[in-house]
Amino acid sequence: MTPLRRLTTDDLPRLQQFWIEHWGGEEMITRGNIYRPEGLDGFVVEDGNDWLGLLTYSIKDDECEVTSLDSLREGQGIGTKLLNAIIEEAQKQNCKRVFLITTNDNLHALGFYQKRGFELVTIYRNAINESRKRKPSIPLIGYNDIPLRDEIELEIKL
Ligand SMILES: CC(C)(COP(=O)(O)OP(=O)(O)OC[C@H]1O[C@@H](n2cnc3c(N)ncnc32)[C@H](O)[C@@H]1OP(=O)(O)O)[C@@H](O)C(=O)NCCC(=O)NCCS
């Protein structure tokens, strides 16, 4: 496995394809904000030409939002490695916090982030129902057979 590296503009077509495959389209909607791959920075973990993990983020003012995190080989430390990389990057850029949105069904992610120092901040009730109007590919039922409905914000203060 190669070490993690930053995404470059050359990665954009692949990033767009990755989002289509893993997130149902080229847009990510969090808290009513629409993110597209071309507006984001990110890190990737590779094995040769294969992407094993990907994190995208957006830094505005003194806040860093993780807009997507995916590991394609779970339980091998890839998600943790990507999360540590963005915390380090946010510290370098003098951010006051790193935050992210996950969804009410994603019990695994809620545990994963909390074990790594993130705290629950806000529940945006029914936010996914709103997002689904723009992005109909968002399923009605999510992980663990739970209705996919709310956004949950987690943060780690730096
Ligand atoms: C959440 C997610 C990113 C975690 O990625 P991951 O690569 O599995 O994360 P890690 O391997 O670093 O950690 C997962 C577990 O494996 C364990 N682990 C890490 N390295 C390991 C190793 N070498 N051997 C055995 N176990 C290991 C970790 O201890 C961790 O367990 P814990 O959370 O109980 O402490 C991944 O499950 C994922 O992509 N999910 C789908 C997309 C998603 O939900 N993204 C987040 C939405 S916001």
PDBQT file of the ligand as one rigid body, heavy atoms in Angstrom, charges set to zero:
ROOT
HETATM    1  C1  LIG A 201     -16.277   4.629   8.394  1.00  0.00    +0.000 C 
HETATM    2  C2  LIG A 201     -15.103   4.144   7.523  1.00  0.00    +0.000 C 
HETATM    3  C3  LIG A 201     -14.546   5.297   6.728  1.00  0.00    +0.000 C 
HETATM    4  C4  LIG A 201     -14.011   3.563   8.408  1.00  0.00    +0.000 C 
HETATM    5  O1  LIG A 201     -12.905   3.201   7.572  1.00  0.00    +0.000 OA
HETATM    6  P1  LIG A 201     -11.888   1.991   7.937  1.00  0.00    +0.000 P 
HETATM    7  O2  LIG A 201     -10.808   1.999   6.938  1.00  0.00    +0.000 OA
HETATM    8  O3  LIG A 201     -12.629   0.739   8.146  1.00  0.00    +0.000 OA
HETATM    9  O4  LIG A 201     -11.334   2.531   9.311  1.00  0.00    +0.000 OA
HETATM   10  P2  LIG A 201     -10.152   1.893  10.170  1.00  0.00    +0.000 P 
HETATM   11  O5  LIG A 201      -9.688   0.618   9.563  1.00  0.00    +0.000 OA
HETATM   12  O6  LIG A 201      -9.156   2.942  10.405  1.00  0.00    +0.000 OA
HETATM   13  O7  LIG A 201     -10.900   1.603  11.520  1.00  0.00    +0.000 OA
HETATM   14  C5  LIG A 201     -11.999   0.694  11.556  1.00  0.00    +0.000 C 
HETATM   15  C6  LIG A 201     -11.767  -0.345  12.620  1.00  0.00    +0.000 C 
HETATM   16  O8  LIG A 201     -10.762  -1.243  12.199  1.00  0.00    +0.000 OA
HETATM   17  C7  LIG A 201      -9.798  -1.394  13.249  1.00  0.00    +0.000 C 
HETATM   18  N1  LIG A 201      -8.477  -1.572  12.655  1.00  0.00    +0.000 N 
HETATM   19  C8  LIG A 201      -7.703  -0.622  12.113  1.00  0.00    +0.000 A 
HETATM   20  N2  LIG A 201      -6.543  -1.154  11.655  1.00  0.00    +0.000 NA
HETATM   21  C9  LIG A 201      -6.611  -2.478  11.899  1.00  0.00    +0.000 A 
HETATM   22  C10 LIG A 201      -5.760  -3.562  11.665  1.00  0.00    +0.000 A 
HETATM   23  N3  LIG A 201      -4.567  -3.396  11.067  1.00  0.00    +0.000 N 
HETATM   24  N4  LIG A 201      -6.180  -4.786  12.032  1.00  0.00    +0.000 NA
HETATM   25  C11 LIG A 201      -7.383  -4.966  12.626  1.00  0.00    +0.000 A 
HETATM   26  N5  LIG A 201      -8.240  -3.970  12.886  1.00  0.00    +0.000 NA
HETATM   27  C12 LIG A 201      -7.866  -2.745  12.536  1.00  0.00    +0.000 A 
HETATM   28  C13 LIG A 201      -9.873  -0.105  14.003  1.00  0.00    +0.000 C 
HETATM   29  O9  LIG A 201      -9.454  -0.301  15.339  1.00  0.00    +0.000 OA
HETATM   30  C14 LIG A 201     -11.313   0.269  13.904  1.00  0.00    +0.000 C 
HETATM   31  O10 LIG A 201     -12.102  -0.233  14.927  1.00  0.00    +0.000 OA
HETATM   32  P3  LIG A 201     -12.729   0.750  16.008  1.00  0.00    +0.000 P 
HETATM   33  O11 LIG A 201     -13.505   1.833  15.243  1.00  0.00    +0.000 OA
HETATM   34  O12 LIG A 201     -13.603  -0.135  16.810  1.00  0.00    +0.000 OA
HETATM   35  O13 LIG A 201     -11.578   1.343  16.731  1.00  0.00    +0.000 OA
HETATM   36  C15 LIG A 201     -15.569   2.995   6.582  1.00  0.00    +0.000 C 
HETATM   37  O14 LIG A 201     -16.282   2.053   7.343  1.00  0.00    +0.000 OA
HETATM   38  C16 LIG A 201     -16.422   3.416   5.401  1.00  0.00    +0.000 C 
HETATM   39  O15 LIG A 201     -15.902   3.794   4.348  1.00  0.00    +0.000 OA
HETATM   40  N6  LIG A 201     -17.745   3.322   5.528  1.00  0.00    +0.000 N 
HETATM   41  C17 LIG A 201     -18.644   3.589   4.396  1.00  0.00    +0.000 C 
HETATM   42  C18 LIG A 201     -18.715   5.053   4.045  1.00  0.00    +0.000 C 
HETATM   43  C19 LIG A 201     -19.054   5.882   5.235  1.00  0.00    +0.000 C 
HETATM   44  O16 LIG A 201     -19.933   5.587   6.015  1.00  0.00    +0.000 OA
HETATM   45  N7  LIG A 201     -18.308   6.990   5.395  1.00  0.00    +0.000 N 
HETATM   46  C20 LIG A 201     -18.505   7.916   6.471  1.00  0.00    +0.000 C 
HETATM   47  C21 LIG A 201     -19.707   8.714   6.201  1.00  0.00    +0.000 C 
HETATM   48  S1  LIG A 201     -19.562  10.316   6.840  1.00  0.00    +0.000 SA
ENDROOT
TORSDOF 0
